Amino acid sequence: MNELIIAFGLFLFIEGILYAIFPSKMKNMLKKIDILKISQIRFSGLTFAIIGFVIVWYFKT
């Protein structure tokens, strides 16, 4: 559980740094997400979730 909290904190840190350093680029990226189809967003999210799971599983074993 402790590792999950650390991972979540690292995620928030990286997201925050990206918004702090590149605010205009992040804003443009969010506008582009609006034109994507729901199925494309869902597929991308599922793909990244699987990749993240595989990375965590690989390094935990």
C-alpha positions in Angstrom: 0.0 0.0 0.0 2.9 2.3 0.8 4.3 1.9 -2.7 0.9 2.7 -4.2 0.8 6.0 -2.3 4.4 6.8 -3.4 3.5 6.0 -7.0 0.4 8.3 -6.8 2.6 11.1 -5.3 5.1 10.7 -8.1 2.3 10.8 -10.7 1.0 14.1 -9.2 4.5 15.5 -9.1 5.2 14.8 -12.7 1.8 16.1 -13.8 2.3 19.3 -11.8 5.8 19.9 -13.2 4.5 19.5 -16.8 1.8 22.1 -16.2 4.2 24.4 -14.4 6.9 24.3 -17.1 4.7 24.0 -20.3 1.3 25.6 -19.4 0.5 26.7 -23.0 1.5 23.3 -24.5 -0.6 21.5 -21.9 -3.6 23.7 -22.6 -3.3 23.0 -26.4 -3.1 19.3 -25.7 -6.3 19.4 -23.6 -8.0 21.2 -26.5 -7.0 18.4 -28.9 -8.4 15.8 -26.6 -11.8 17.4 -27.0 -11.9 16.5 -30.7 -11.0 12.8 -30.2 -13.8 10.2 -30.2 -14.7 8.6 -26.9 -13.6 5.2 -28.2 -10.1 6.6 -29.0 -9.7 8.0 -25.5 -10.9 4.8 -24.0 -8.5 2.7 -26.1 -5.6 5.0 -25.2 -6.4 4.8 -21.5 -6.7 1.1 -21.6 -3.4 0.7 -23.5 -1.5 2.9 -21.0 -3.1 1.1 -18.1 -1.9 -2.2 -19.4 1.6 -0.9 -20.1 1.8 0.5 -16.6 0.6 -2.7 -15.1 3.2 -4.7 -17.1 5.9 -2.4 -15.9 4.9 -2.6 -12.3 4.5 -6.4 -12.5 7.9 -6.8 -14.2 9.8 -4.8 -11.6 7.9 -6.3 -8.6 8.7 -9.9 -9.6 
